[in-house]
Amino acid sequence: MMGWRGRIGFLVPPGNPTVEPEMQQLVPKGVSLHFTRMVAHGLTGAHAGQDDRNRTQIEHIPENVELLAMVKPGVIVMAHTATSYTLGKQGEAELVARMEQQYGIPFITAFGSVLAAFKHLGIERVAYATPYNEQTTLQGKAHLEAHGMKVVAHGILPGVVNIYDETPERAYSLGRQVDHPDAQALFLSGVGMPTVDAINLLERDLGKPVISSATAMMWNALRTIGVRDTAADGGLLLSGARGVAVR
C-alpha cells in the first residue's frame, strides 16, 4: 500500500515548481506525498497581483480540499505562506477550523508550521527574510508580531522578477543579508523560492537555526501523522534538535 506509514496531502499554488521536489527531498521512507493545485489567475510567481491571487486561492480551498481528501491523507497542508498573510491571524485560524470540521482531516498551514517550529525550538526573536514585495513582506511581519514573535530584522531579496525562477544560492545570500545578531533564528518565508539546499549551509555559517516555510511544513506534517524520522537536509529542525539557547 502506498503511504504505509502515512500520507501527506499538499495544496500547491498553480505555478509553483518547488514544493513537490523539495518535499520529495525531505520525506522519509514509507510516507507518500499527494498534491493538488489551488486556483489562481494571472502571472504566477510575480509580485504584481499576489494578494488578489491569494484571495482567489482562499475562495477555492474547500473544493481543493474535497479533491485531496479522496486520497485519505493523514494531514492536509496549505503549502503557501503568503496566503496566511492575506488571511490574517483570525482568518487563518477560522480556515483551519472550518476545513478540519468539514472534512475530518487535520489541516495545517505553512505559516502555522513555522510558528510550531519556533515554539519547539524556543525561538522568540527572528530575522525575517522574503522574496516578496514590500507590501507582502510587511503583511508577513505583522502576522508574525500578531502571534507574539519579535522581528528584530527583516529584508527583501533584491531583483526578483519571478519568485519561481529563484535559486538556493539566492536564498542563501538573502539569509546572510538579513540575519541579525539579536535574532535567535532566521526565517526564510515562502515555498516558491527554493530553500532546502541552503538551510544546512546557512546554519553552519550563521551559527543559529534557520527555518524555512518548506522545512517547517514537512516537519509539522510528519509530526501530525506520528512519523518521527529525521532528515539530513532541512537543518536543526528536521535533524531532531530539541531546543536552542535563548540569548
C-alpha positions in Angstrom: 0.0 0.0 0.0 1.3 3.4 -0.9 1.9 5.5 2.2 2.1 2.6 4.6 3.5 4.8 7.3 1.2 7.8 6.4 0.1 10.1 3.6 0.5 13.8 3.4 -1.6 16.0 1.1 -0.4 19.4 -0.1 -2.4 22.3 -1.6 0.1 24.0 -4.0 -0.2 27.3 -5.9 -0.7 26.5 -9.7 2.6 27.9 -10.9 4.8 26.6 -8.1 7.5 24.2 -9.3 9.3 24.0 -6.0 7.1 22.3 -3.5 7.0 18.8 -5.0 10.8 18.3 -5.4 11.6 19.8 -2.0 9.1 17.7 -0.2 10.4 14.6 -2.0 13.8 15.6 -0.9 12.7 15.6 2.8 10.2 12.8 3.0 11.1 9.6 4.9 10.6 6.1 3.5 7.1 4.8 3.8 5.4 8.2 3.7 3.6 9.1 0.4 3.0 12.7 -0.8 0.0 13.8 -2.8 -0.5 17.2 -4.4 -3.5 19.3 -5.6 -3.2 22.6 -7.4 -5.0 25.6 -5.9 -6.9 28.0 -8.2 -5.3 31.3 -9.1 -5.2 33.5 -12.2 -2.7 35.9 -13.7 1.1 35.7 -13.9 2.0 33.2 -11.1 5.2 34.0 -9.1 5.1 37.7 -9.9 4.9 40.3 -7.3 2.1 42.1 -9.1 -1.4 40.8 -8.2 -0.1 38.4 -5.4 -2.8 39.5 -2.9 -5.5 39.0 -5.5 -4.2 35.5 -6.4 -4.1 34.7 -2.7 -7.8 35.7 -2.3 -8.7 33.5 -5.3 -6.9 30.6 -3.7 -8.7 31.1 -0.4 -12.1 31.2 -2.2 -11.4 27.8 -3.8 -9.7 26.0 -0.9 -12.8 24.0 0.1 -13.2 22.4 -3.3 -9.4 21.7 -3.5 -9.5 20.0 0.0 -12.5 18.0 -1.1 -10.5 16.5 -4.0 -7.4 15.9 -1.9 -9.4 14.3 0.8 -10.2 11.5 -1.6 -6.7 10.2 -1.2 -7.4 9.8 2.5 -4.3 11.7 3.8 -3.4 11.8 7.4 -2.9 15.6 7.1 -3.5 18.3 4.5 -1.0 21.2 4.2 -1.7 24.6 2.7 1.7 25.0 1.1 1.6 28.7 0.6 2.9 31.1 3.3 1.7 34.4 1.8 -1.9 33.2 1.8 -1.8 33.2 5.6 -0.6 36.8 5.5 -3.6 37.7 3.4 -5.9 35.8 5.8 -4.5 37.4 9.0 -4.5 35.7 12.4 -8.2 35.2 12.9 -8.9 34.4 9.3 -6.2 31.7 9.2 -7.5 30.1 12.5 -11.1 30.1 11.1 -10.0 28.5 7.8 -8.1 25.7 9.7 -11.0 25.0 12.0 -13.6 25.0 9.1 -11.6 22.6 7.0 -11.0 20.2 9.8 -14.6 20.3 10.8 -15.9 19.8 7.3 -13.5 17.1 6.1 -12.4 15.4 9.4 -8.7 15.6 8.4 -6.0 17.6 10.3 -5.4 20.8 8.3 -2.2 22.8 8.8 -0.6 25.8 7.0 3.0 26.5 6.1 2.9 29.6 8.4 1.3 27.8 11.2 4.0 25.2 10.9 6.7 27.9 11.2 5.1 29.1 14.4 5.0 25.5 15.7 8.7 25.1 14.8 9.6 28.3 16.7 7.8 27.1 19.8 9.5 23.7 19.5 13.0 25.3 19.3 12.3 28.0 22.0 12.5 30.9 19.5 11.1 34.3 20.3 13.3 36.7 18.2 13.7 36.2 14.5 15.3 37.7 11.4 12.7 37.5 8.7 13.7 37.2 5.0 11.4 37.1 2.0 11.4 37.1 -1.8 8.2 39.2 -1.8 7.5 42.8 -2.5 7.4 45.3 0.4 3.6 45.1 0.9 3.5 41.3 1.3 6.7 41.4 3.4 5.2 43.8 5.8 2.0 41.8 6.0 4.1 38.8 7.0 6.0 40.8 9.6 2.7 42.0 11.1 1.4 38.4 11.1 4.5 37.2 13.0 4.1 40.0 15.5 0.4 39.3 16.0 1.4 35.8 17.1 3.9 37.3 19.7 7.1 37.0 17.7 9.7 39.8 17.8 11.0 40.6 14.4 14.4 42.1 15.0 15.3 42.4 11.4 13.6 41.9 8.0 14.7 42.2 4.4 13.7 41.5 0.8 15.6 39.6 -1.9 16.6 42.2 -4.4 16.0 41.9 -8.1 13.2 39.4 -8.1 11.3 39.1 -11.4 9.5 35.9 -10.6 9.8 34.0 -7.3 9.6 30.7 -9.1 12.8 31.5 -11.0 14.9 31.9 -7.8 17.6 29.5 -6.6 19.0 28.1 -3.3 22.1 30.3 -3.9 20.0 33.4 -3.9 18.1 32.1 -0.8 21.5 31.7 0.9 22.6 35.2 0.1 19.3 36.6 1.3 19.7 34.8 4.6 23.2 36.3 5.1 21.9 39.7 4.1 19.0 39.7 6.6 20.5 37.9 9.7 20.9 40.0 12.8 23.0 39.3 16.0 19.8 39.7 18.1 17.9 37.1 16.2 17.8 33.6 17.7 16.8 32.2 14.3 16.5 33.1 10.7 13.1 32.6 9.0 13.1 32.3 5.2 9.4 32.8 4.2 7.7 31.3 1.1 7.7 27.9 -0.5 8.2 29.1 -4.1 11.9 30.2 -3.6 14.0 27.0 -3.2 15.5 26.9 0.3 16.2 23.3 1.4 19.6 23.2 -0.2 20.6 26.4 1.6 19.5 25.6 5.1 22.4 23.5 6.4 25.0 25.9 4.9 23.2 28.9 6.4 23.0 27.2 9.8 26.7 26.3 9.7 27.8 29.9 8.7 25.4 31.8 10.9 25.6 29.5 13.9 21.8 29.5 14.6 18.7 27.7 13.5 17.3 28.5 10.0 13.7 27.7 9.4 12.0 27.9 6.0 8.4 27.5 5.2 9.3 24.3 3.4 11.2 22.7 6.2 8.6 23.7 8.8 5.7 22.3 6.9 7.3 19.0 6.3 8.4 18.7 10.0 4.9 19.6 11.2 3.2 17.3 8.7 5.3 14.4 9.8 4.7 15.2 13.4 1.0 15.3 12.8 0.9 11.8 11.3 3.1 10.5 14.0 6.3 9.9 12.0 9.5 10.9 13.9 12.2 10.3 11.3 14.9 12.8 10.8 16.3 14.2 7.5 19.9 15.0 6.5 18.6 18.2 4.7 16.4 20.7 6.4 18.6 21.9 9.3 18.3 21.5 13.0 14.5 21.3 12.9 14.5 18.1 10.8 17.6 16.6 12.3 15.8 16.1 15.6 17.0 19.2 17.5 15.0 19.8 20.7 15.9 23.4 21.5 18.4 26.2 21.3 20.0 28.6 23.9 17.9 31.7 24.4 20.2 34.8 24.3 
